[in-house]
Amino acid sequence: MRRLFVLAFLALASLSGFTQKGHAQTDAPAAGPPAAAEASAPAAPSDGLSAGGDHRVLVFKVRDALGQALQSLDVLPQLTTRALLERSPDGTLDWVWKTAVVLVLAILAGTAVLRLVERWGRLRFLRFYDAATPERADRIAYLLSRAAIMAVALAGFAVVAVVIALAFVSGHPPSRVTALVGLEAVATFLLLRIVLLNVLAPGVSAQRMLRLEDRDAHGLYRSLIGLAALSHALFALCGWMAAMGLDPNAHKLALIVATGVACLLLSTVVVFYRKALTGLIAAPQEGGTVLGAGHRVVTLVWLPLTLLYFAGAFLVSSVRVLLDLPAALGLVGAPIMALLIWAVGYGVLVLVIDKWLLPRLDSDSAQAQAAEDIARAAVTQGESVDEDASLAQARAEAMDAEGARTPYRRLLEHGAAILSLVAAAAFLFRTWGIPLTDDSFFLANLFEIGLILFLGYMAYEAVAIAIDRQIVLEGGGADKKDDDHEIGGAGESRLATLLPIFRNFLLISIVVIAGMIALSQVGVNIAPLFAGAGVVGLAVGFGAQTLIRDIFSGAFFLVDDAFRKGEYIDIGDVKGTVEKISIRSMQLRHHNGPLNTVPFGEIRFVKNFSRDWAVMKLAFRVTYDTDVEKMRKLIKKFGQELLEHPDYGPKFLQPVKSQGVTALEDSAMIVRVKFMTRPGDQFELRKVVYAGIRDLCEREGIHFAHREVTVRVSQDPNDPREFSEAEKKAIGGAVLPTLEDGQAPGTAAAADGR
């Protein structure tokens, strides 16, 4: 059986191929032994294995070390008894039992102090937190406050327990070491209890940050705390055995067994609560958005990857223990501790965001304060106070204000998640013995590079959010056009026109600067890059004079505010609405549909139809018997009525006015009216004015004149000819082309043959 175990273990070790690079030892407190055990661990040999030996050499070394450890198993009781007797002051094992009794008494006394301090803190401080409907920041503050109180209680436990232990066993060094090793294990267990109790929050569901049911939270807490108790007891036993000078081979075997038990228990907990843990990973995002493809893949593969990690961590830890390599312990519990570090770090950063950086404006307390301010303002103005209306108004204003800050809050929360993840990954790297400070290793500059990229990313997103939001606010007027606006409507503001160009310039600058600094941290000499960029710039300047002309012409046009996005302009050969402005050209959408791209350097002048005001002049043909003064008064009255119209009145800058008779023709008088509007509104109002004057003339008996041509036939009395009706029609038809050529839209032509 023993031989079969050795063969299986060697097979797994040969498949793993793990070797250590000789880095400093770092152990995780979640599954590692106390410091006393680490202090007594053998030093790593410098036999060339750490430099990357052959796999066969590794397998042989592991086989020999494992065989020696298993051989010590048969004589383990005798070795343990002999080691303890050698440290006895009287040649018996009574000191072990006395120390155990003292250790139990110290733990009980320290636990009593711990319970008293926790109860005092809960009654003294935690009663101020609202447990009914707490905000996110209040929940985090409650959990952190409770953790701080429990930490103070743990300090009290440590002081009382150490004082009691040293008071009774200080005269015997082995007894003192035994008591301190036991107390260190208990203190580490209690520290882990603080973290688990406040992360899972099994007893306070209203304050829980994780999306866990009460049953799952209680079950996970009991399972993990029980696992931690058993693991710390086993590793404390291993550390005590090493401190007592037990045989090194037996100590290695005990460490392997303790690591295997911890790995097996963690795997069992993960498998048993896989649904709850998958729910945490696949928790619905804010707003109920659907999970992305990458997120769904993580929910499918996290369990097998976790089990594979535990198996690999056990194998690597066992090989390193057998070969006396550093960073041998703590690998099994490292992911759990990393997740706890991420959760605690993220919670602290979110609390800082919600409490100090961006306090929430839609919280109940903020809404109540805003409602009080509204009611106070109403009382000051002598108005009646409606509490429901004030609260509704305060709620609406708070939601609008918080909605404006939501993009920035999400960005800060994303940054907090990244920082917490980096801290958790750094802990995981150190646990595996990967150096983060060695100048000869690539990861030595990883912190600086990551910090630069993180700051660049945050600056990029913040600039994009701020400018995009301002573009939406500034460009709202350009999106209000409808079918009644033909050409010349008001465009966007000058700021909305310049912001997209400024946005692209800033974002490109941030990316280039961050990339250059990151390259310099990697070790790339960026001076030649700047020199090369200058040479390329000179080459572009000499070889692309047209491009330079376009860029500078566009810059001066924008500085002169010659046109804006959304305005209708005429530049000679092309006219249309400005749809897009780039660094060297702009795109004009003609009112018939075609899109024209015009380089700035080709523009000689700009005629803008969308600035300030527009005048519309309309002409009417009336008969010669029309009372012009009467028509002028009627049009003036009609213009005043339009000014009082609720829909059309605000669109007039000057009312409809009659300009009198402007021309006399053969068959009509030309009467013209004019009015002034905002750019783009003249076409909608033109329809209203045409229809109104037509109805006005019909009501007042004013007739519109039609175009006429009088054909006079000689009336010589000596000419006896008489024209038939057909001949008269033929004569009238002969003049129709003349009428059609000069006919205005909407008028009729008539011919009278005599």
Buried (B, 14 or more C-beta within 10 A) or exposed (E): EEEEEBEEBBEBBBEBEBBBBBBEBBBBBBBBBBBBBBEBBEEBEEEEBBEEEEEEEBBEBBBEBBBBBBEBBEEBEEBBEEBBEEBBEEEEEEBBEBBBEBBEBBBEBBBEBBEEBBEEBBEEBBEEBEBEEBBBBBBBBBBBBBBBBBBBBBBBBBEBBBEBBBEBBEEBEBBBBBBBBBBBBBBBBBBBBBBBBBBBBBEBEEBBBBEBEEEBBBBBBBBBBEBBBBBBBBBBBBBBBBBBBBBBBBBBBBBBBBBBBBBBBBBEBBEEBEEBBBBBBBEEEEEEEEBEEEEEEBBEEBBEEBBEBBBBBBBBBBBBBBBBBBBBBBBBBBBBBBBBBBBBBBBBBBBBBBBEEBBBBBBBEBBEEBBBEBBEEBEEEEEEEEEEBBBBBBBEBBEEBBEEBEBBBEBBBEBBBBBBBBBBBBBBBBBBBBBBEEEEBEBEBBBBBBBBBBBBBBBBBBBBBBBBEBBEEBBEBBEEBEEEBBBBBBBBBBBBBBBBBEBEEBBEEBBEEBBBBBBBBEEEEEEEBEEEEEEEEEEEEEEEEEBBBBBEBBEEBBEEEBBBBBBBBBBEEBBBBBBEBBEBBBBBBBEEEEEBEBBBBBBEEBEBBBBEEBEBEBEBBBEEEBEEEEBBEBBBEBBEBBBEEEEBEEBBBEBBBBBBBEEEEEBBBBBBBBBBBBBBBBBBBBEBBBEBBBEBBEEEEBEBBBBBBEEEEEEEEEEEEEEEEEEBEEBBEEBBEEBEEEBEEEBEBEBEBE
